[in-house]
Amino acid sequence: MLWLNYFAALALLLSVLAAYISPKTFWPMAFFGISFPVIFALNTVFVIYWGMQMRWWALLSGAMLLFSVNNFFGNVQVNFSEKTPDNKDIKILDYNCMLFDLYNWSHNAQSRKLIFTMLQEESPDIICLQEFYTSEQRGDYNNADTLQKFLKAKNMHAEFTTTLRELDHWGVATFTKYPVVRKGKIIFNTKSNNICIYTDVLINTDTVRIYNLHLASISFGKKEYKFIDDINNKEINDPDLNESKSILKRLKKGFFTRAEQAELISAHMAACKYKIILCGDFNDTPSSFAYHTLSKNLKDAFRQSGSGIGKTYHGTLPFLRIDYILHDKYFSSYNYRRYPESFTDHYPITCYLHLNKVND
């Protein structure tokens, strides 16, 4: 048990350090980072185990838990305060809408309608959507036109990574009620269908740049998800272990790609002279190199005012927080909330942003 404890404590140390070491430098570290919640829980068990026996060995994992507490609060927050929103503040919503369930992955024919109802009820001032789909030939799925009809955030900036027949478009979109003064995009040096757009808007007399990004996913197929389900159901057979190799390869490729994409966006933000809001689907956890790279000099709305477990992914892999609303020092965020229903494989997240008076 003591040797297992040594291994668990070392693994927790590596999971914290994973945020600071690029997968391109030493890729195995990223696996520890994505496993942080499990490793943290395992060390908690060891503290309880040795503590019940009054053994000093409990201090080993106890010290590592204290060392990793900042990472813990990237996944879990306790916050009982809630402010009454000021109508001068900015309500923002981020959501991977999964093409508005175009292919009926959720097996619910009402998903698209429910997503629209949610957006209408939330009535955000800024909306950042990933996996956005709109069609100029399919009236029912001309989502851009439909959204602009009922949203108060009618100004749209959309960029597409895939277009078929010059009429069907897949990409990301930002909607805002504020006047748009500039639009741009960051094209990644990869073949993945991912992109980052930035939209400069005028809020009162301030120019604010909104980044909306979708980083590379793991791209698991049906075989990989079946393997994970079998693990959860304890139905693993020896032939199925071949799928574990495929999972490791896909994870490794995803870590590499997201690291490159995050570095490109970080460099772009460093050259930005405006106030910054960054939203999107990172496809990576708060213990990752990608998150650490993108969140430098920014504040995380969940850490500022979230409560409970920060899970934003609704799928086979549990407890993953991979969707974020970040902002710079010129804003303070409050009333962070994860919408109770997902409709797709992600949960919508919202918060309010207050524009501060901050000296440079």
Secondary structure, 3 states (H helix, E strand, C coil): CHHHHHHHHHHHHHHHHHHHCCCCCCCHHHHHHHCHHHHHHHHHHHHHHHHHCCCCCHHHHHHHHHHCHHHHCCCEECCCCCCCCCCCCEEEEEEECHHHHCCCCCCCCCHHHHHHHHHHHHCCCEEEEEEEEEECCCHHHCHHHHHHHHCCCCEEEEEEEEEECCCEEEEEEEEECCCEEEEEEECCCCCCCCEEEEEEEEECCEEEEEEEEECCCCCCCHHHHHHHHHHHCCCCCHHHHHHHHHHHHHHHHHHHHHHHHHHHHHHHHHCCCCEEEEEEECCCCCCCHHHHHHCCCCEEHHHHHCCEECCCECCCCCCCCCEEEEECCCEEEEEEEECCCCCCCECCEEEEEEECCCCC
